Amino acid sequence: MNDTVRAQVHSAIASDGDGFTLHADDLHAIEHERDHYEQPQAACIEALKIVQRRHGWVPDGAIPAIANVLGIGAASVEGVATFYSLIFRQPVGRHVILVCDSSSCFLTDYEQLRDALTEHLGIGFGETTPDGRFTLLPVCCLGACDRGPAMMIGDDTYGPVMIDDVASLLEGYP
Amino acid sequence: MATIHVDGRAYEVDGADNLLQACLSLGLDVPYFCWHPAMGSVGACRQCAVKQYKDADDTQGKLVMSCMTPASDDSWIAIEDEEAREFRASVVEWLMVNHPHDCPVCEEGGHCHLQDMTVMTGHDRRRYRFRKRTHRNQYLGPFVAHEMNRCITCYRCVRFYNDYAGGEDLGAFGANDNVYFGRHQDGVLESEFSGNLTEVCPTGVFTDQTHSDRYTRKWDLQFAPSICHQCAVGCNTSPGERYGDIRRIENRYHGEVNRHFLCDRGRFGHGYVNRDDRPRCPEWRSQASDESMTLEIDAALDRGADVLRSARRVIGIGSPRASLESNHQLRELVGAANFSTGIVAREQACLERMARLSRESGLPTPTLRDVEEHDAILVLGEDLIQSAARLGLSVRQAVLGRREELAEARGIPAWNAEAVKTLGQDNYHPLFVAYPTATGLDGIAEASWALAPDDIARLGFAIAHVIDAAAPAVADLDEATRLEAERIASALLAARRPLVISGGSLGSEAVIEAAGNIARALSRRARDGGLILVRNEANSTGLELLGGQPLEWALDELNTQMADAVVILENDLYHRLPRERVDSALDLAEVVVVLDHQRTATWNRAHLGLPAASFAEGDGTLVSLEGRAQRFFQVFDPRYIRPESRIHESWRWLHAVRAGMLREDVSDITLDAVTLDCARRTPALAGIVEAAPGSDYRVEGLKLAREPHRYSGRTAMRSHLNVDEPRTPQDPDTPFTFSMEGYNGFERPRKDVAFAWAPGWNSPQAWNKFTDEVGGHLRAGDPGVRLLHPLPGGYDYVREIPSSFARRDGQWQVVVLPRLFGGEETSSRSAPISERAAPAALILSADDAQRLDVVDGATLVLETDTGRVALPLRLDAALPAGIVGVPAGLDAAFSSGDWGSLFIGPEAGLDAMGPETGAHSKGPETGPLANDDSGRDERADGGEERP
């Protein structure tokens, strides 16, 4: 397929057979990102982030849809999506809690923080509360080594987190 | 050259290699996984660690990955160093932490690189006591089975599939210790080269699905050196047999042709050999309507000699899918004046032009290996991935060669694969493709054009004229085409080694001659270029050299009753010409004798049918598209497991029939005798005797073994028939034995290797032991002999240039489009290939469809002077308007260049036709369609069928 034909085919179908369609704004944003790069596949991570921002995660149908916009194989997009631990390929809660388990936080009682969170939420790592409110995940570093133990809820970073404050912190995220 | 010191011994090696390559080329054993001779190094698996020292006095040393370390002069390394050994043992132990250790039920077992490396490193005790990660497997189509738990994460599969072969649907998913290789979703692997995953994967993640149904370990298979019969490229193969069936086809290394890789048609298209409905005994029927009765050999020969002796004149119809020997023997039977090649006139005219160009274009025909050394390529009128897939893969490597050139300029060696790829990105050597629709190589082409065949030719002639003004100019050339021609011409002239590729796929002599003019122009401008011309079938090139009349001539001789008998050799005429045409000729023939290994429509017309050997049961010689004569050897004796079978090579049958006709005793004939006779009688084929050693060839006084020395069960494998074990079949024709007795080693160089095995090397990586250097040539030289060479002299340009393609009102020009799966006669009779073939369809441009107001999937009827067919419509975004594409292998009634009209047909499904039935539609439900708004076709005569 020559470039023109490829482009026509791709812009004609920014969706896959399962009925997933990229939101018009997302399609526009991805095309905008794509045009920043010499190689369209370089925009793959941004495209995944754009979709995740809207849906909270990256639904299966979004993979071929993104692949079509970028003109690359679905396998390459899925490869990128599954490589990065912060691109979610399963539904997550409304708020994702990332608990740092690297060395500084480990020395500053990360394990107690972890236990407090799992006890309070009733879920382990990789799980979502039944009400769909929180997903709990470990993370290797938040760049807050001076404030261990650290964690993130959504886009907010907290640290040092006192065990007694956990409940009230979570209350801020309905 | 460089001197390296390995474990205290000095060796001369190629300094451009890395240490792993250098050691393996020296015959030293270093274990490895991620490195592959065709794909270079990435340093991922850490298995090939050796100790490297600064100099002779350094006793400390450090561990290095040999695949990532240049073999620079005065290197000092140790493979046998204790620390290096321990390191390697621990690496394989880590890699196997999650491996299921399921060798007894794994189909890789016995030819598994992981087994070989594990044994080599001495890892024989499992210490990991924890839960293993497991994966879900995927359905990947009819060719390749998937078992992800066995993966050791070497990344070879994606590096081959994506980087080397250009696939897009196999990926690596996840990270660290949870990596998965597969498709984004279950589904058929799209690449035409997916079968190579079974050999590239060092363990049993990807295995041969077609072999799985009736599985046999490598050591229990009987092999012979064979040549793929499924296209004209001439890839070398090792078919493996057990219990009278071909179980799988492995790649057989040839340093100039296929090297490590085959296409999927060649690897998985052998099922026709095993079909239950194959003719295995002579059959006789007095009249076409009678049931056939089976005959014994003597009765069949007597009958054959009688009927042919009483005939007035016997016509022989040869075949481009049969060996030279069989065709020669047929010509001897009927006489050269009565011999037809069995090829239709239009194709034969193309073949003759191609043979002449191979000698008289001034440019040589490169081998596949040499194709990869060219740095600008023009493809005129071929979709190589469909018509000569393995050649297409080589063209891809040539185009990717730009990356290596860029790397070299920065001091990065070509083997440093990841660095070369990262640096090169999308930088390619220029590739230009002109074809009626999109082709498999367009993705890496600098430009591609979808043109009607005549316009492809005109573009070609225009390019030649730009390169050399003495070449004829194209009349009425439009400005856009002239600019494109200039662009291509300047890229070809700027190249160090330009390559022109064309062929007979479109049945257009003009396209071939256009390529020829470009070749002549390049040669007159003294360019070190090449010209490669694609032929259609395994022995098309050979048949052209043998010579003979076209198939239509043979049918005309019968139709006009100039001849009353015909002998048809391994050729289904219904696959080549319209049914009515063949029927009328065979109806008039008093005697029809057919030799074939398939029960074809032609076989069903035979009075006498003689069961011929396929490539698996017989020997012979084929000539590939590069003009290389190559011998294929019998894999097994069909009578050993099926004593009732009376299968013999066609040349043997024909020799016996001839002796009977002449009332001579049937003397014994051997392959050597018939090959020699063929060479003597046809000067152009004089070289074929040298294509392989004769039956008296011995290594260390031994014949060559077809079976590995661990071959088991010989005494038991016939016990269901008879507890007495018969004598091992004898082979008077070749230097091979039907036995494990005989030479099978690698120390004594030999060209014809039935299967690659060396102590400690059971996988296909054992080929490294047979080559002069890894990825090089067989130490004894690559097999086969080239028959076509450029002749010195000045050559004239061809001056007949077609006029530009003009659409006609209410008419469409037919273009038959070759296809890898389903487009070739014998492989289409194999279940996995027909499963993989795309559904039959008529292909039309979106423009035309819109004008006709028909949608994708609607049933269309195509009618030409010679046939009519109803098929679903498939829209094609690239095809030019005014052209209708018909997939090859569907219906011989249509050939490229015909004009036909289109009708909206009956409901889809009513008229579905398979490749063999040739069902015809009952008639149009509406009048013919016009491809413009005004015109109604004058030939609106509806359902009339012409003879």
Interface residues (C-beta under 8 A of the other chain):
Chain A: M1 N2 V5 Q8 V9 E38 Q39 I63 P64 I72 G73 A74 A75 S76 V77 E78 G79 T82 F83 Y84 S85
Chain B: E168 D169 L170 G171 A172 F173 G174 A175 Y180 R183 H184 Q185 Q425 D426 A438 D442 G443 A445 A447 S448 W449 A450 A877 A878
